[in-house]
């Protein structure tokens, strides 16, 4: 399996990264270019990707401006790239709507669900079907540590990431059972040093990362990408402490964590 992934890199095929304009998506684009991939960066506005063109002049970077919060845009992405030698897709686009379920804006939640779930579902299906033709290729879907437990105070986001994880585990199991060489790996990060909190609080708050077991986005992109290329596992978590946290979700009473999460999320909203 490791050799197969090394061959994939050496072919210098194309990798698609959604949510590529900043944060983790931008970091993944940088790492992929260094590894010799040609990159298709997808976001509502991809102007920030221009600075990456000088990282490795021997590979290409294409920019596609799309709002993937509609089914039509997700399908359009496939149509625009189906003639390229795509060997890797990273479904990274997504965001959250913070607040109590009775108080959050329904339109924003539905838009989030379209992006976090529908878009990821469509792109995963279309490209896995394409990869099956040549029996090679890999999907990396970005879940979260939130995938493993309900999140009162941030309920729709946690639920959307649970969908990402459970869908990915099921698909990857199907692929392994059918002896396919295609793989879908779900990466589950904790809090990264991005502007995520600014978006979910409508620009009102910036995270104090010293309080959390957070990780630099570029470091996480490099570690998770290297591991996702090599692993045969259904999902990966980076860091021993983060693995222990997810394990504790299974071992300790759920009520304990629900109370902790509720207090934490409602405090962030204020």
C-alpha positions as CSV (number, residue, x, y, z in Angstrom):
1,X,0.0,0.0,0.0
2,X,2.8,2.4,0.9
3,X,4.5,1.7,-2.5
4,X,1.3,2.3,-4.3
5,X,0.9,5.7,-2.7
6,X,4.6,6.6,-3.5
7,X,3.9,5.6,-7.2
8,X,0.8,7.9,-7.1
9,X,3.0,10.8,-6.0
10,X,5.7,10.0,-8.6
11,X,3.2,10.1,-11.4
12,X,2.6,13.8,-10.6
13,X,-1.1,13.5,-11.1
14,X,-3.6,16.1,-9.9
15,X,-5.0,16.6,-6.4
16,X,-8.2,18.5,-5.7
17,X,-8.5,20.5,-2.5
18,X,-11.8,22.2,-1.5
19,X,-11.8,25.1,0.9
20,X,-8.3,25.9,-0.5
21,X,-8.2,29.6,0.0
22,X,-7.0,29.7,3.6
23,X,-6.5,27.6,6.8
24,X,-6.0,23.9,6.5
25,X,-7.0,23.8,2.8
26,X,-4.3,26.3,1.9
27,X,-1.8,24.4,4.0
28,X,-2.7,21.1,2.2
29,X,-2.1,22.9,-1.2
30,X,1.4,23.9,-0.1
31,X,2.3,20.4,1.0
32,X,0.9,18.8,-2.1
33,X,2.9,21.1,-4.4
34,X,6.1,20.3,-2.5
35,X,5.3,16.6,-3.0
36,X,5.1,17.0,-6.8
37,X,1.3,17.1,-7.2
38,X,-0.4,19.4,-9.6
39,X,-3.2,21.0,-7.5
40,X,-6.7,22.2,-8.2
41,X,-7.6,24.6,-5.5
42,X,-11.4,25.2,-5.0
43,X,-13.0,28.0,-3.0
44,X,-15.4,30.9,-3.4
45,X,-12.4,33.2,-4.0
46,X,-9.0,31.6,-4.9
47,X,-6.9,34.8,-5.2
48,X,-4.8,33.8,-2.2
49,X,-3.5,30.7,-4.1
50,X,-1.5,33.0,-6.5
51,X,1.4,33.1,-4.0
52,X,1.8,29.3,-4.2
53,X,2.7,29.3,-7.8
54,X,6.4,29.9,-7.0
55,X,6.7,27.1,-4.5
56,X,7.5,24.5,-7.1
57,X,7.7,25.7,-10.7
58,X,7.6,22.2,-12.1
59,X,4.0,21.6,-11.1
60,X,0.8,23.4,-11.9
61,X,-1.9,25.0,-9.8
62,X,-5.4,25.6,-11.2
63,X,-7.9,27.8,-9.5
64,X,-11.7,27.1,-9.5
65,X,-14.0,29.7,-7.9
66,X,-17.1,27.8,-6.7
67,X,-19.4,28.1,-3.8
68,X,-19.8,24.4,-3.0
69,X,-22.9,24.8,-0.8
70,X,-25.1,23.7,-3.6
71,X,-25.4,20.3,-5.2
72,X,-25.0,21.8,-8.7
73,X,-21.6,23.4,-7.8
74,X,-20.3,20.0,-6.4
75,X,-21.3,18.3,-9.6
76,X,-19.9,21.1,-11.7
77,X,-16.5,20.6,-10.0
78,X,-16.5,17.0,-11.2
79,X,-17.4,18.0,-14.7
80,X,-14.6,20.7,-14.8
81,X,-11.9,18.2,-13.6
82,X,-13.0,14.8,-15.0
83,X,-10.5,15.0,-17.9
84,X,-7.6,15.6,-15.5
85,X,-5.5,12.7,-14.1
86,X,-7.0,13.2,-10.6
87,X,-5.5,10.8,-8.1
88,X,-6.3,12.5,-4.8
89,X,-9.3,14.5,-3.5
90,X,-9.3,16.4,-0.2
91,X,-12.8,17.4,0.9
92,X,-11.8,20.1,3.3
93,X,-14.5,22.8,2.7
94,X,-16.8,23.3,5.7
95,X,-17.8,25.6,8.6
96,X,-20.1,25.6,11.7
97,X,-23.0,27.5,13.1
98,X,-22.5,28.1,16.8
99,X,-25.3,28.5,19.3
100,X,-28.3,26.8,20.8
101,X,-30.5,24.9,18.3
102,X,-33.6,27.0,19.1
103,X,-31.7,30.2,18.5
104,X,-29.4,29.5,15.5
105,X,-30.3,30.8,12.0
106,X,-32.0,28.1,10.0
107,X,-30.8,29.4,6.6
108,X,-27.2,29.4,7.8
109,X,-27.6,25.8,9.2
110,X,-29.0,24.5,5.9
111,X,-26.2,26.2,4.0
112,X,-23.7,24.5,6.4
113,X,-25.3,21.1,6.0
114,X,-25.2,21.5,2.2
115,X,-21.5,22.2,2.4
116,X,-20.4,19.9,5.2
117,X,-22.5,16.9,4.1
118,X,-24.1,17.2,0.6
119,X,-21.0,18.6,-1.2
120,X,-18.7,16.1,0.5
121,X,-21.1,13.2,-0.3
122,X,-21.4,14.1,-4.0
123,X,-17.7,14.6,-4.5
124,X,-16.8,11.4,-2.7
125,X,-19.2,9.3,-4.7
126,X,-18.3,10.8,-8.1
127,X,-14.6,10.5,-7.7
128,X,-14.6,7.1,-6.0
129,X,-16.6,5.8,-9.0
130,X,-14.0,7.4,-11.3
131,X,-11.1,6.0,-9.3
132,X,-12.6,2.5,-9.4
133,X,-12.2,2.4,-13.2
134,X,-8.4,2.3,-12.9
135,X,-8.4,0.9,-9.3
136,X,-6.3,3.7,-7.9
137,X,-6.9,6.9,-6.0
138,X,-7.6,8.3,-2.6
139,X,-10.1,10.5,-0.9
140,X,-9.3,12.4,2.3
141,X,-12.3,13.8,4.0
142,X,-11.9,16.2,6.9
143,X,-13.9,15.2,9.9
144,X,-13.2,16.5,13.4
145,X,-12.8,15.3,17.0
146,X,-16.4,16.5,17.1
147,X,-17.3,13.5,15.0
148,X,-17.2,11.2,18.0
149,X,-19.8,12.9,20.3
150,X,-22.9,15.1,20.3
151,X,-22.2,18.8,20.8
152,X,-24.9,20.7,22.6
153,X,-24.4,24.4,21.9
154,X,-22.9,23.6,18.5
155,X,-25.3,20.7,17.6
156,X,-25.6,20.9,13.9
157,X,-21.8,21.2,13.3
158,X,-21.0,18.2,15.5
159,X,-23.8,16.2,13.8
160,X,-22.5,17.1,10.4
161,X,-19.0,15.9,11.3
162,X,-20.5,12.6,12.7
163,X,-22.0,12.1,9.2
164,X,-18.6,12.7,7.6
165,X,-16.9,10.1,9.9
166,X,-19.6,7.4,9.7
167,X,-20.0,7.7,5.9
168,X,-16.2,7.5,5.4
169,X,-15.8,4.5,7.7
170,X,-18.6,2.7,5.9
171,X,-17.3,3.5,2.4
172,X,-13.7,2.6,3.2
173,X,-14.8,-0.7,4.7
174,X,-16.8,-1.5,1.5
175,X,-13.6,-0.7,-0.6
176,X,-11.4,-3.0,1.5
177,X,-14.0,-5.8,1.4
178,X,-14.2,-5.6,-2.4
179,X,-10.3,-5.8,-2.6
180,X,-10.2,-2.3,-4.2
181,X,-7.0,-0.3,-4.0
182,X,-9.1,2.9,-3.8
183,X,-9.2,4.3,-0.3
184,X,-11.2,6.9,1.7
185,X,-9.5,8.1,4.8
186,X,-11.2,10.5,7.3
187,X,-8.9,12.9,9.1
188,X,-10.2,14.1,12.5
189,X,-8.4,17.2,13.7
190,X,-8.9,19.1,17.0
191,X,-8.7,22.9,17.2
192,X,-6.3,24.2,14.6
193,X,-4.7,27.7,14.5
194,X,-7.1,29.1,11.9
195,X,-9.8,31.7,11.7
196,X,-12.5,29.1,12.3
197,X,-13.7,30.7,15.5
198,X,-13.9,34.1,13.8
199,X,-16.3,32.7,11.3
200,X,-18.6,30.8,13.7
201,X,-18.9,33.9,15.9
202,X,-19.4,36.3,12.9
203,X,-16.0,37.9,13.4
204,X,-16.6,38.7,17.1
205,X,-14.0,36.3,18.6
206,X,-10.5,35.1,18.0
207,X,-9.4,31.9,19.7
208,X,-6.9,32.0,22.5
209,X,-4.9,29.0,21.4
210,X,-2.8,28.8,24.6
211,X,-5.9,27.4,26.4
212,X,-6.2,24.4,24.0
213,X,-4.3,21.4,22.8
214,X,-4.1,23.2,19.4
215,X,-1.6,22.5,16.6
216,X,-0.1,24.7,14.0
217,X,-2.0,24.3,10.7
218,X,1.0,23.7,8.5
219,X,2.4,21.1,10.9
220,X,-1.0,19.3,11.0
221,X,-1.3,19.4,7.2
222,X,2.1,17.8,6.8
223,X,1.7,15.1,9.5
224,X,-1.9,14.2,8.5
225,X,-1.2,14.1,4.8
226,X,1.8,11.8,5.2
227,X,-0.2,9.5,7.4
228,X,-3.3,9.6,5.2
229,X,-1.1,8.5,2.2
230,X,0.2,5.4,4.0
231,X,-2.6,4.2,6.3
232,X,-5.1,1.5,5.6
233,X,-7.2,2.7,8.6
234,X,-10.6,4.2,8.2
235,X,-9.8,7.4,10.1
236,X,-6.7,9.0,11.7
237,X,-6.2,11.3,14.7
238,X,-2.9,13.2,15.1
239,X,-1.4,13.3,18.6
240,X,-1.4,11.0,21.6
241,X,-3.4,13.4,23.8
242,X,-6.1,13.7,21.1
243,X,-6.3,9.9,20.7
244,X,-6.8,9.6,24.5
245,X,-9.5,12.3,24.4
246,X,-11.5,10.3,21.8
247,X,-10.9,7.1,23.7
248,X,-12.3,8.7,26.8
249,X,-15.5,9.5,24.9
250,X,-16.1,5.8,24.8
251,X,-15.0,5.0,28.3
252,X,-16.6,7.7,30.4
253,X,-20.3,8.5,30.8
254,X,-21.6,10.6,27.9
255,X,-23.5,12.9,30.3
256,X,-20.1,14.1,31.7
257,X,-18.9,15.2,28.3
258,X,-22.3,16.7,27.3
259,X,-22.3,19.0,30.3
260,X,-18.6,20.0,29.6
261,X,-19.3,20.6,25.9
262,X,-22.5,22.6,26.6
263,X,-20.7,24.9,29.1
264,X,-17.8,25.3,26.7
265,X,-19.8,26.1,23.6
266,X,-22.3,28.4,25.2
267,X,-19.5,30.3,26.8
268,X,-17.8,30.8,23.3
269,X,-21.1,32.2,22.0
270,X,-21.1,35.0,24.6
